[in-house]
């Protein structure tokens, strides 16, 4: 048994250099994507309001692919509905996510700075446009905004969006830098359909999200669609191994109760190799994968050579080569 665990822990994935980015454009002066009205509406009214808002920037068409399939797992929604008011309790159900910011914020920042060389003291991500998918209460949205990025956080759980808005309202510096919208990634992707390149995002973040989705293919397609060419996708998630089941489900949920029982479904976990294959098929090339390890005693995260349990991934949307683009338009 120990030798089997040893082989599981020994896996490591390493790729090319990091690339990336994010730049959140003001729409019509100082108007950002807003979700104030959306928080109290049901899904149909929510979609109409989103489209109406987006039309102020650029005419939109509905993508048949993103409209016909959904990333939403309604059983997962029920779990997060019940926890929507607890996002900012640093000692509660989301304490491990609060601690994870020590790794994921720097992982995103450093990879973005490898591409965007402009230096802004105190605001290293100034001018970058970032989408935070499955933002919950804004635990990652806010620190990215404080680094200078203009961030849109989206989540299908309206009460979580309400919690995020309320918390952000206490910090005046964030008012013009971050905004929230109660919608799914496929609904937002539909708004971007047919839009200009500047309407897309330079970076998309999905941290501890993909293991809760119903359709990863739709997720990957929508993320690729909303990224600018050369834009970055950042994902943190859980590997699908025997060790991840033992520690991530049995120990974390049932024994130590680090997260609520039933938070994770091991069948929905995905390995770095599978995730890379999925992203590559949607035109997004994986640059690097790093293992992460949580210490339940200290409550801290650290980087590790092993991706057997948790890992962080950075990928970049491939650029269309000019000669290929010309060939496609010239025809036979």
Backbone torsions as a table, in degrees:
resi	resn	phi	psi	omega
1	UNK	NA	-43.6	-179.5
2	UNK	-63.4	-38.6	179.5
3	UNK	-66.0	-34.5	177.9
4	UNK	-65.8	-43.8	177.8
5	UNK	-63.2	-37.5	179.8
6	UNK	-61.7	-41.2	179.2
7	UNK	-67.2	-34.6	178.1
8	UNK	-65.9	-42.2	-175.6
9	UNK	-74.5	-19.6	-173.8
10	UNK	-77.1	-12.2	-176.0
11	UNK	-67.7	138.2	177.4
12	UNK	-145.5	137.2	-179.8
13	UNK	-118.7	130.4	-179.6
14	UNK	-138.5	137.6	-174.8
15	UNK	-129.7	-154.3	-175.0
16	UNK	-76.0	-177.3	-177.2
17	UNK	-67.3	161.5	-179.0
18	UNK	-78.9	145.4	173.5
19	UNK	-137.1	-176.1	178.9
20	UNK	156.7	-172.9	157.6
21	UNK	150.6	-179.7	-179.1
22	UNK	-166.2	133.4	179.7
23	UNK	-147.0	115.0	-172.0
24	UNK	-98.5	111.7	-173.9
25	UNK	-82.8	141.1	173.3
26	UNK	-73.7	135.9	178.1
27	UNK	-104.7	124.5	-179.3
28	UNK	52.6	66.5	-179.6
29	UNK	80.9	-111.8	-177.3
30	UNK	-109.4	21.2	-179.1
31	UNK	-86.6	119.1	177.8
32	UNK	-99.9	171.0	167.9
33	UNK	-57.6	128.3	-176.9
34	UNK	-126.2	149.3	179.5
35	UNK	-129.6	18.5	-178.0
36	UNK	-55.2	-47.4	-179.2
37	UNK	-75.5	-25.5	-174.6
38	UNK	-70.9	-28.2	-172.8
39	UNK	-59.6	-25.0	-175.2
40	UNK	-108.8	12.3	-178.8
41	UNK	-111.1	156.3	177.2
42	UNK	-80.3	173.8	-168.7
43	UNK	-58.2	-39.1	-177.0
44	UNK	-69.2	-46.6	177.0
45	UNK	-62.8	-35.8	180.0
46	UNK	-60.1	-45.9	179.7
47	UNK	-62.5	-43.0	-179.7
48	UNK	-62.0	-42.1	-179.5
49	UNK	-65.9	-40.8	179.4
50	UNK	-60.5	-46.0	-178.3
51	UNK	-64.9	-40.2	-179.1
52	UNK	-62.8	-41.0	179.3
53	UNK	-65.8	-43.1	-176.1
54	UNK	-68.2	-28.9	-178.6
55	UNK	-65.5	-17.7	176.0
56	UNK	-67.5	-23.1	-177.4
57	UNK	-96.9	-50.2	-177.0
58	UNK	-157.8	140.6	177.8
59	UNK	-58.6	140.6	-175.7
60	UNK	-120.6	150.5	172.7
61	UNK	-123.8	151.6	-179.5
62	UNK	-86.4	127.5	176.8
63	UNK	-75.2	122.2	-178.6
64	UNK	-62.4	-34.2	-178.1
65	UNK	-69.2	-48.2	-176.8
66	UNK	-73.1	-25.0	-178.8
67	UNK	-79.6	-26.3	-174.2
68	UNK	-88.8	-14.3	-179.1
69	UNK	-127.9	152.0	-176.2
70	UNK	-129.2	147.2	175.7
71	UNK	-89.4	-7.2	-172.4
72	UNK	-79.0	127.7	171.1
73	UNK	-106.6	112.8	-172.4
74	UNK	-66.2	-28.1	175.1
75	UNK	-66.0	-37.4	177.1
76	UNK	-66.7	-39.9	179.6
77	UNK	-58.8	-41.3	-179.3
78	UNK	-60.1	-39.9	179.3
79	UNK	-60.5	-47.1	-174.3
80	UNK	-79.5	-22.6	172.5
81	UNK	-60.5	-42.8	-176.4
82	UNK	-70.9	-16.7	-177.3
83	UNK	-109.7	5.0	-170.1
84	UNK	-59.3	-26.9	-177.6
85	UNK	-90.9	-0.7	-172.2
86	UNK	-107.5	7.6	-174.4
87	UNK	-57.7	-37.3	-172.7
88	UNK	-98.5	15.4	172.1
89	UNK	-86.0	101.6	-174.0
90	UNK	-67.0	-13.2	179.7
91	UNK	-112.8	10.3	-177.2
92	UNK	-100.8	-147.1	-174.8
93	UNK	-62.7	-24.6	-176.9
94	UNK	-106.5	21.6	-178.4
95	UNK	-59.9	-37.9	-179.8
96	UNK	-66.4	-32.3	177.5
97	UNK	-70.9	-38.3	175.3
98	UNK	-59.2	-45.1	-179.2
99	UNK	-66.7	-30.8	-178.1
100	UNK	-65.2	-21.2	178.4
101	UNK	-57.1	-28.8	179.2
102	UNK	-59.2	-31.4	179.5
103	UNK	-95.8	-49.1	-169.8
104	UNK	-71.1	-32.7	178.9
105	UNK	-65.6	-45.7	179.9
106	UNK	-68.6	-34.1	178.2
107	UNK	-61.6	-44.5	178.7
108	UNK	-68.7	-49.3	-177.9
109	UNK	-57.9	-50.4	-174.5
110	UNK	-65.5	-38.9	178.7
111	UNK	-69.4	-35.6	177.0
112	UNK	-67.6	-39.3	-179.3
113	UNK	-69.6	-20.4	176.4
114	UNK	-66.8	-22.9	-179.8
115	UNK	-103.4	-44.6	-177.9
116	UNK	-94.7	100.6	-171.5
117	UNK	-80.7	-12.6	-179.7
118	UNK	-59.9	135.7	-178.3
119	UNK	-108.8	126.0	178.3
120	UNK	-125.8	99.1	-177.5
121	UNK	-51.6	125.1	179.0
122	UNK	83.6	-19.9	-179.8
123	UNK	-134.6	67.7	-173.5
124	UNK	-62.3	-21.8	-178.8
125	UNK	-104.5	19.8	-176.8
126	UNK	-55.9	130.3	177.2
127	UNK	86.1	-2.6	-178.5
128	UNK	-88.8	144.4	-176.0
129	UNK	-107.6	116.3	-173.2
130	UNK	-126.0	140.1	173.8
131	UNK	-109.9	126.0	177.2
132	UNK	-104.9	103.2	-177.4
133	UNK	-84.8	130.4	-177.0
134	UNK	68.1	48.1	-171.6
135	UNK	-70.5	-17.4	-177.5
136	UNK	59.2	-127.4	-179.4
137	UNK	-87.8	7.1	177.0
138	UNK	92.2	22.4	-176.4
139	UNK	-61.7	-33.5	177.8
140	UNK	-99.7	-28.5	-179.7
141	UNK	-59.0	-46.6	-176.1
142	UNK	-63.5	-49.9	179.7
143	UNK	-62.9	-32.5	175.6
144	UNK	-67.0	-37.4	175.9
145	UNK	-65.4	-38.0	179.4
146	UNK	-68.8	-21.2	175.5
147	UNK	-82.0	1.0	175.4
148	UNK	107.0	-11.4	-178.7
149	UNK	-71.9	153.2	171.0
150	UNK	-98.2	115.3	-167.0
151	UNK	-120.1	133.9	170.9
152	UNK	-108.7	121.8	176.5
153	UNK	-103.1	130.5	177.9
154	UNK	-124.3	148.2	179.3
155	UNK	-160.5	139.5	179.9
156	UNK	-74.7	-13.4	180.0
157	UNK	-90.1	106.9	-174.8
158	UNK	-61.1	-37.0	-179.8
159	UNK	-65.8	-33.4	176.2
160	UNK	-66.6	-40.2	177.0
161	UNK	-62.3	-40.5	177.5
162	UNK	-61.6	-41.6	177.0
163	UNK	-62.7	-42.1	179.8
164	UNK	-63.8	-43.8	179.9
165	UNK	-63.6	-43.7	-179.2
166	UNK	-62.5	-44.4	-178.9
167	UNK	-65.9	-42.4	-179.2
168	UNK	-66.4	-28.2	-177.5
169	UNK	-65.5	-17.2	-180.0
170	UNK	-81.8	-8.0	-179.5
171	UNK	-118.6	102.1	-177.5
172	UNK	-58.0	-29.6	-178.5
173	UNK	-66.7	-19.7	-177.4
174	UNK	-93.0	-13.1	-172.1
175	UNK	-55.7	-42.9	-178.1
176	UNK	-97.6	8.4	-173.8
177	UNK	-114.8	-29.5	178.9
178	UNK	-127.7	153.0	175.5
179	UNK	-148.7	165.1	-175.5
180	UNK	-132.5	152.7	179.8
181	UNK	-144.8	129.6	178.9
182	UNK	-85.6	94.5	179.2
183	UNK	-163.4	172.8	178.1
184	UNK	-95.1	167.8	-179.9
185	UNK	-65.6	-33.6	180.0
186	UNK	-73.4	-31.0	176.3
187	UNK	-68.6	-42.1	178.2
188	UNK	-67.6	-38.3	178.1
189	UNK	-60.7	-36.6	179.0
190	UNK	-63.6	-32.9	178.9
191	UNK	-68.8	-33.4	-176.8
192	UNK	-78.9	-18.0	-176.5
193	UNK	-51.6	124.3	177.4
194	UNK	80.1	0.4	-178.5
195	UNK	-79.2	167.8	177.5
196	UNK	-70.7	163.6	-179.8
197	UNK	-58.7	-35.7	-178.2
198	UNK	-68.1	-14.8	177.3
199	UNK	-79.6	-13.4	-177.7
200	UNK	-88.8	174.1	-175.7
201	UNK	-100.5	147.0	176.2
202	UNK	-85.7	-17.9	175.7
203	UNK	-153.3	141.7	175.4
204	UNK	-125.8	134.5	-179.1
205	UNK	-117.9	132.9	174.8
206	UNK	-136.0	89.6	-174.2
207	UNK	-102.1	119.8	-177.8
208	UNK	56.9	46.2	-175.7
209	UNK	-121.7	-46.9	-169.2
210	UNK	-61.3	-26.1	179.5
211	UNK	-74.3	-1.4	178.7
212	UNK	-112.9	2.2	-173.9
213	UNK	-91.2	155.6	-179.8
214	UNK	-88.7	-26.7	-174.9
215	UNK	-142.4	99.7	-178.4
216	UNK	-72.6	-28.5	178.4
217	UNK	-63.9	-45.0	178.0
218	UNK	-64.4	-40.4	177.5
219	UNK	-58.5	-49.9	-178.2
220	UNK	-63.7	-41.9	179.5
221	UNK	-61.6	-45.6	-177.8
222	UNK	-67.3	-40.4	178.7
223	UNK	-62.7	-45.3	178.5
224	UNK	-61.3	-40.9	-178.8
225	UNK	-63.5	-36.4	-175.8
226	UNK	-89.4	-9.0	178.5
227	UNK	-83.0	143.3	168.9
228	UNK	-71.3	159.6	173.7
229	UNK	-61.4	131.0	-177.1
230	UNK	83.6	-0.1	179.2
231	UNK	-76.3	159.7	-174.5
232	UNK	-105.2	145.8	172.5
233	UNK	-119.3	125.8	179.4
234	UNK	-114.7	128.0	-179.8
235	UNK	-132.5	134.3	166.5
236	UNK	-121.1	136.5	-176.4
237	UNK	-161.3	-167.4	-175.7
238	UNK	-117.3	132.5	178.5
239	UNK	-68.8	157.8	178.4
240	UNK	-102.2	85.9	179.7
241	UNK	-134.7	167.9	175.5
242	UNK	-61.8	-37.6	-179.1
243	UNK	-67.6	-37.9	178.8
244	UNK	-66.5	-33.3	176.3
245	UNK	-68.5	-44.7	-177.8
246	UNK	-63.0	-46.2	-175.5
247	UNK	-90.9	-40.1	-175.5
248	UNK	-78.2	-26.2	-178.5
249	UNK	-110.7	-59.7	-175.8
250	UNK	-64.2	-54.3	-176.5
251	UNK	-73.0	-53.0	-173.9
252	UNK	-65.0	-37.9	-175.4
253	UNK	-96.5	-44.9	-171.2
254	UNK	-91.8	-32.9	-177.6
255	UNK	-97.7	-59.5	-176.7
256	UNK	-87.0	-18.3	179.7
257	UNK	54.5	44.4	175.7
258	UNK	-67.2	-36.8	173.7
259	UNK	-126.9	158.0	-178.3
260	UNK	-59.1	144.9	177.4
261	UNK	-58.7	135.1	-179.7
262	UNK	88.8	3.6	-179.3
263	UNK	-62.4	-39.9	-174.8
264	UNK	-117.3	147.4	174.0
265	UNK	-117.7	111.1	-175.0
266	UNK	-57.4	-29.8	180.0
267	UNK	-64.5	-20.3	-178.7
268	UNK	-96.3	-1.3	175.1
269	UNK	-68.3	158.6	-177.9
270	UNK	-141.7	138.9	-179.1
271	UNK	-79.5	158.6	176.5
272	UNK	-58.5	-36.8	-179.8
273	UNK	-65.1	-44.8	179.2
274	UNK	-65.5	-41.4	-179.1
275	UNK	-66.4	-40.3	177.4
276	UNK	-61.6	-43.8	179.7
277	UNK	-60.7	-41.6	179.6
278	UNK	-64.5	-45.1	-178.6
279	UNK	-68.2	-42.3	179.6
280	UNK	-59.5	-37.4	-179.4
281	UNK	-69.1	-13.4	177.9
282	UNK	-111.2	20.2	173.7
283	UNK	78.8	19.5	179.8
284	UNK	-118.2	121.1	-173.2
285	UNK	-100.0	125.6	-179.4
286	UNK	-71.1	131.8	-179.5
287	UNK	-101.9	-39.5	-178.8
288	UNK	-159.3	152.0	174.9
289	UNK	-135.2	131.5	-179.5
290	UNK	-126.8	137.6	177.7
291	UNK	-77.6	148.6	178.0
292	UNK	-128.2	146.9	-178.7
293	UNK	-135.4	131.5	179.0
294	UNK	-102.1	131.9	177.0
295	UNK	-102.2	107.2	-176.4
296	UNK	-68.2	-18.8	179.0
297	UNK	-76.3	-50.5	-179.7
298	UNK	-86.1	-18.3	-177.7
299	UNK	72.6	22.8	-176.9
300	UNK	-118.0	153.6	175.8
301	UNK	-103.1	153.0	175.6
302	UNK	-146.4	156.8	175.2
303	UNK	-75.9	148.5	178.7
304	UNK	-145.4	157.2	177.9
305	UNK	-70.5	-20.1	-176.2
306	UNK	-91.8	134.9	173.6
307	UNK	-106.0	20.6	-174.8
308	UNK	-67.3	-21.5	-179.5
309	UNK	-117.1	-84.6	-180.0
310	UNK	-104.9	151.6	176.5
311	UNK	-152.1	156.9	176.1
312	UNK	-115.7	137.0	-176.6
313	UNK	-126.8	138.9	174.6
314	UNK	-122.1	126.8	179.6
315	UNK	-133.0	159.1	-176.4
316	UNK	-130.4	135.6	176.8
317	UNK	-71.0	128.7	-176.7
318	UNK	-67.7	143.9	177.6
319	UNK	-86.4	145.3	175.5
320	UNK	-81.9	124.0	-179.9
321	UNK	-69.9	139.0	-177.8
322	UNK	-53.5	-43.1	-178.1
323	UNK	-66.2	-34.5	177.3
324	UNK	-67.8	-40.7	-178.9
325	UNK	-62.8	-42.9	179.1
326	UNK	-64.9	-39.8	-179.3
327	UNK	-63.5	-38.7	-179.4
328	UNK	-64.7	-35.0	-176.6
329	UNK	-86.3	-24.3	-177.4
330	UNK	-78.3	-31.7	178.8
331	UNK	75.0	-175.1	-178.2
332	UNK	-70.6	NA	NA
